[in-house]
Amino acid sequence: MRRSLTVCFLALAIGLFARFEIPLPVFSMPQSDSKNGIAEVFTDFSEEDLTLQVTVVFIDEDYPCLIIDFLYDVYRYFRYGRIEDIETFYIMFDSDGKITAIDFPGVFASDHAFDDTKNLHGSAVLMPNLITFVDERPLIFVNTWNHMFGVIPSFDRTNEMMLSNYLVTEGTRWDAEHEYSWHY
């Protein structure tokens, strides 16, 4: 009887917590920004609304002008308590594990070029028909120097760096801020 209950409990737990495999994004960014690449990606999956929060920590972000970049780093260090750049977006799924949308709240590049400096923080919710997939993983382009995302590249892809393997930690945006900022 005890063995039967254990088997039933394990089957129920596997059914609830391993409903489907979550495809993490493949990131594409210009090779020229490789020094500011991905340090870590925090992921937090909500079973309640089938949404994956993806928080990407970049090593730094470099303003296109060297002098302004130094001042910008100083500002960010005191304002956010860190030099690392942290950006968050959401991937929504249906009950079968298929992506239904990707939400880029305040982190969408729109049609900005890499070196643009004004009005960079756009928002968009994109459906799967607009997204390119690589091995069933969504391809997310890092299109601007301050790491705004898109599903179409705004840079020359001959200078592309594809990132499919990166450090993944289970956690939320708050966990990333707590790890990287001295404010927390």
C-alpha positions, 0 to 999 in steps of 0.5 A, a space after each residue: 500500500 505504501 509503495 502504491 501511494 509513493 508511486 501515485 504521488 511521484 506520478 502526480 508530481 511529475 505530471 504537475 511539475 514536468 508538464 513540458 520541457 521549457 525551451 530557453 532562448 538562443 540569443 544573437 548579438 553583434 560580435 563587436 559587443 562580445 565584451 558585454 556578453 551574457 553573464 547569467 540568465 535567471 529563469 522563473 516559470 509560473 505554473 499558474 499562468 504558464 509564463 517564463 520570466 527570463 532575466 538576462 544579466 549582461 556584463 556591462 553596457 557601453 554607451 557609444 561615446 567613450 567619454 559619456 560611457 565613463 560617466 554613464 557607468 558612474 551614474 549606473 553604479 550609484 543609481 542601480 548599485 551595479 555596472 551589469 545591465 539587467 533586462 527582463 522579458 516573458 515567454 508565454 506557453 499554452 498547456 501543451 508547451 507551445 509558445 503563444 507569445 513573447 512579451 518585451 515590456 520596456 525592452 523591445 528594440 523596435 527598428 533601432 540600430 545598434 548605436 542609436 541613443 534616443 527612445 530605445 525602451 519600447 514594448 511589444 508582445 509578439 506572436 510565434 509566427 513572427 519569431 524565428 526558432 533554432 532547434 525549437 528555441 526562440 531566437 532573440 536578437 540583442 539589437 542595441 548597445 543597451 541590450 534591447 531585444 528584437 526578433 529581427 536583427 538590426 545589425 549585420 549578421 556577418 558580425 553575429 555571435 550566437 549564444 545558445 549555452 549560457 549560465 542559467 540560474 533559477 530565479 526572478 528579476 529580484 534574485 538577479 538584482 540581489 546578486 548583482 547590486 549592492 543596493 540589495 
